[in-house]
Amino acid sequence: MRKNLEPLKQNIHCDVTIIGAGYTGIAAARRVGELSPNSDIVVLEASSIGEGNPGRNSGFLLEVALAHDVDKQNLARMQQCNQLIQQAMRSLRDDIERFKIDCGLFHSGTYRAAASATGSKSLERYKAFLDAAGLRCDTLDTADLSSRIGTRFYRKGIYSPHCYLAQPAALIRGLAERLPDNARMYENSPALGLERKSNCWLVKTPHGDVLAKKVILANNAFCKALGFGQERLVAMYTYAALTEPLDAFLLAQCGEDEQWGVLPAHRLGSTLRRTADGRLLIRSLYRYEKDCNASDVEPELRSALTRRFPQLANVPFAAVWGGATGFTFNAAPLWGELRPELYISAGCNGGGIVKGTLFGKLLAERTLGHDTVDVSSLFGTARYMPPDPLRKLGFSVIAAVERFRARAEV
Ligand SMILES: Cc1cc2nc3c(=O)[nH]c(=O)nc-3n(C[C@H](O)[C@H](O)[C@H](O)COP(=O)(O)OP(=O)(O)OC[C@H]3O[C@@H](n4cnc5c(N)ncnc54)[C@H](O)[C@@H]3O)c2cc1C
């Protein structure tokens, strides 16, 4: 890959432009590069790789559908989705190994844990799905969880081996650096607008334009700023904090597992992770289309952590940050050809490291006219949402009800 340290500063042309170098965009660029080695590919990234959204997540690489994606009425379809997600995880693992990406990939599996009766019920439903799909999982009680992860906060849990943990900024940097030679990357070069010009697309950036035969929109929730997906997608901001490394005394109270990850029983609950270097990470809170200051969210993150680990009340946070996830009403992605030679994959609704990798690869195949899996027929199509202020009102009402249900899981 030819990496340009400078932003794009001239007008260029190419065969395929990919907007956004997250997991979706990088997977799309790699696949176009592999299938069409003579194509000239340009990747435009608004920030620096690893500094933006894709590097700011909690680093869970999930090999199975998330609980809110599960459709129990249609097990055969769900099994196909799971198989594709597992294939994408295998290809990520292969890339990490062959490119020697030092991102601390660790096969931890994952805990899903509930602190309330409502949460326990939803865990039971998820377990029924895993059982029906033939996917192994173990049921755990408070004492089991306490010995494995060190907290008695949860009343019930399930452990499933289908998850890896990694350092997300190192992962996305490593993947971006090893794109094929026919890809050029321009960081700090946000696409500002798109225009159809004589069978091509003109992509405007602050200091130069790209004239491309085909465009792939892989900038997730930010595609709305370019005029696409407004009626189907919202940006939900969620937040995380990472403690300073814990001393040996505190670490000994964080369970016997060397590294672990806990996902909540309710999607509005908190995610927890113990990292390889002996820190705890907590992710919580959702804000509709609103990026808050770290200082505004820190008290809530602190409270979520100390409810689980009161002994960590005085351990400082080394970092507090937030990022956007592309959210759709029915948790299905916006995927496929939007206009002639303009393609999109957006709205992973969480779990986007592996799902984004899958959807980006399949979209590249579709873009090049290959016969490929139709993501929409398997994962669904993002449903229409009315515009603001109705949408905001709807989200506020649903969020208030869901927050109430999830109150014990935060
Ligand atoms: C705090 C937090 C924790 C999370 N934890 C997890 C987790 O543990 N596991 C998991 O799988 N998912 C997690 N997620 C969700 C995950 O980060 C996303 O689903 C995933 O990053 C989606 O990948 P993507 O490539 O589709 O989009 P993004 O990661 O959003 O990437 C889009 C890229 O496009 C760029 N961009 C935006 N606008 C433009 C423009 N105009 N021009 C050029 N480039 C542009 C952005 O800078 C960004 O690099 C988490 C998210 C957050 C915020």
The ligand as a MOL file (V3000), in Angstrom:
LIG
                    3D

  0  0  0     0  0            999 V3000
M  V30 BEGIN CTAB
M  V30 COUNTS 53 58 0 0 0
M  V30 BEGIN ATOM
M  V30 1 C -16.7430 3.0270 22.9760 0
M  V30 2 C -17.0750 1.9980 21.9050 0
M  V30 3 C -16.8730 0.6400 22.1780 0
M  V30 4 C -17.1610 -0.3070 21.2020 0
M  V30 5 N -16.8260 -1.6010 21.4350 0
M  V30 6 C -16.8880 -2.5060 20.4270 0
M  V30 7 C -16.3530 -3.8130 20.5920 0
M  V30 8 O -15.8190 -4.1630 21.6330 0
M  V30 9 N -16.4380 -4.6580 19.5440 0
M  V30 10 C -16.9970 -4.3020 18.3410 0
M  V30 11 O -17.0350 -5.1260 17.4200 0
M  V30 12 N -17.4980 -3.0670 18.1560 0
M  V30 13 C -17.4380 -2.1580 19.1530 0
M  V30 14 N -17.8830 -0.8820 18.9610 0
M  V30 15 C -18.4900 -0.5500 17.6640 0
M  V30 16 C -17.4140 -0.5050 16.5960 0
M  V30 17 O -16.4130 0.4280 16.9200 0
M  V30 18 C -18.0400 -0.1680 15.2680 0
M  V30 19 O -19.1220 -1.0200 15.0280 0
M  V30 20 C -17.0230 -0.3740 14.1610 0
M  V30 21 O -15.9310 0.4750 14.3760 0
M  V30 22 C -17.6790 -0.0740 12.8440 0
M  V30 23 O -16.6780 -0.0710 11.8570 0
M  V30 24 P -16.8780 0.7700 10.5430 0
M  V30 25 O -15.6190 0.6430 9.7640 0
M  V30 26 O -18.1300 0.3580 9.8640 0
M  V30 27 O -17.1170 2.2680 11.0180 0
M  V30 28 P -16.2170 3.2190 11.8840 0
M  V30 29 O -15.3670 2.4490 12.8050 0
M  V30 30 O -17.0970 4.2600 12.4350 0
M  V30 31 O -15.2320 3.8460 10.7980 0
M  V30 32 C -15.6420 4.8720 9.9260 0
M  V30 33 C -14.3900 5.6060 9.4790 0
M  V30 34 O -14.7900 6.6100 8.5410 0
M  V30 35 C -14.0840 7.7920 8.8400 0
M  V30 36 N -14.8590 8.9110 8.2990 0
M  V30 37 C -15.9850 9.4870 8.8010 0
M  V30 38 N -16.4280 10.4580 7.9820 0
M  V30 39 C -15.5660 10.4910 6.9290 0
M  V30 40 C -15.4790 11.2920 5.7680 0
M  V30 41 N -16.3890 12.2510 5.5030 0
M  V30 42 N -14.4460 11.0790 4.9130 0
M  V30 43 C -13.5120 10.1240 5.1650 0
M  V30 44 N -13.5540 9.3400 6.2620 0
M  V30 45 C -14.5720 9.5020 7.1280 0
M  V30 46 C -13.9610 7.8060 10.3520 0
M  V30 47 O -12.9180 8.6550 10.7700 0
M  V30 48 C -13.6950 6.3350 10.6300 0
M  V30 49 O -12.3220 6.0410 10.5910 0
M  V30 50 C -17.6680 0.0860 19.9300 0
M  V30 51 C -17.8870 1.4380 19.6720 0
M  V30 52 C -17.5780 2.3840 20.6340 0
M  V30 53 C -17.8060 3.8270 20.2900 0
M  V30 END ATOM
M  V30 BEGIN BOND
M  V30 1 1 1 2
M  V30 2 1 2 3
M  V30 3 2 2 52
M  V30 4 2 3 4
M  V30 5 1 4 5
M  V30 6 1 4 50
M  V30 7 2 5 6
M  V30 8 1 6 7
M  V30 9 1 6 13
M  V30 10 2 7 8
M  V30 11 1 7 9
M  V30 12 1 9 10
M  V30 13 2 10 11
M  V30 14 1 10 12
M  V30 15 2 12 13
M  V30 16 1 13 14
M  V30 17 1 14 15
M  V30 18 1 14 50
M  V30 19 1 15 16
M  V30 20 1 16 17
M  V30 21 1 16 18
M  V30 22 1 18 19
M  V30 23 1 18 20
M  V30 24 1 20 21
M  V30 25 1 20 22
M  V30 26 1 22 23
M  V30 27 1 23 24
M  V30 28 2 24 25
M  V30 29 1 24 26
M  V30 30 1 24 27
M  V30 31 1 27 28
M  V30 32 2 28 29
M  V30 33 1 28 30
M  V30 34 1 28 31
M  V30 35 1 31 32
M  V30 36 1 32 33
M  V30 37 1 33 34
M  V30 38 1 33 48
M  V30 39 1 34 35
M  V30 40 1 35 36
M  V30 41 1 35 46
M  V30 42 1 36 37
M  V30 43 1 36 45
M  V30 44 2 37 38
M  V30 45 1 38 39
M  V30 46 1 39 40
M  V30 47 2 39 45
M  V30 48 1 40 41
M  V30 49 2 40 42
M  V30 50 1 42 43
M  V30 51 2 43 44
M  V30 52 1 44 45
M  V30 53 1 46 47
M  V30 54 1 46 48
M  V30 55 1 48 49
M  V30 56 2 50 51
M  V30 57 1 51 52
M  V30 58 1 52 53
M  V30 END BOND
M  V30 END CTAB
M  END
